[in-house]
């Protein structure tokens, strides 16, 4: 039976932890999404919460219509009861800081156009995952600290 050296145990632990963290940082499931039609001039408001999630969130607004003239105007704002966190006046993305236990509002404003005065929209809010490169960098930094600490401990 081969016994591992004490130096290889922290290395294996760090590698396994980095691998687990990297696999957990894939694309996150949306916490809110909806699609619908805007006919004429409409303003819609949807409320949602982030659950137990905290961190940076991305709200995406999409024009899902088939024709190029589906909307004369399409905009989205994300707000709480007391402040606006971001707004866009065309399909795109808004990034904002989210906290658990807070109610957020996705406020959609649109003016339909084209032959039927109607446009199809999509709104999605999802947490932004931690980049795998950051996880690997922090794992490596932790490994350096552990090895440095081990090498400075006096042996008996």
ZIWOWO-V388485 format. One record per residue. N is the residue number from 1. OMEGA is omega in whole degrees, 0 to 359 (NA if undefined). Layout:
BEGIN
N;OMEGA
N;OMEGA
END
This chain:
BEGIN
1;182
2;180
3;179
4;177
5;181
6;180
7;183
8;181
9;177
10;180
11;178
12;180
13;180
14;180
15;179
16;179
17;178
18;178
19;179
20;180
21;180
22;180
23;180
24;183
25;178
26;181
27;184
28;178
29;179
30;176
31;177
32;171
33;180
34;172
35;179
36;180
37;170
38;179
39;182
40;179
41;182
42;170
43;183
44;178
45;179
46;177
47;180
48;172
49;184
50;182
51;178
52;182
53;173
54;180
55;183
56;178
57;178
58;174
59;183
60;175
61;182
62;171
63;185
64;182
65;181
66;183
67;180
68;183
69;183
70;181
71;167
72;178
73;175
74;182
75;181
76;171
77;175
78;183
79;168
80;179
81;186
82;183
83;174
84;183
85;179
86;180
87;174
88;181
89;176
90;176
91;182
92;185
93;173
94;175
95;181
96;178
97;180
98;179
99;177
100;177
101;180
102;175
103;179
104;181
105;171
106;183
107;185
108;179
109;181
110;174
111;180
112;181
113;177
114;184
115;185
116;179
117;186
118;175
119;180
120;181
121;172
122;178
123;179
124;176
125;182
126;175
127;177
128;183
129;176
130;180
131;179
132;180
133;177
134;178
135;180
136;178
137;180
138;176
139;179
140;178
141;177
142;179
143;179
144;179
145;180
146;180
147;179
148;180
149;179
150;184
151;181
152;178
153;181
154;177
155;182
156;NA
END
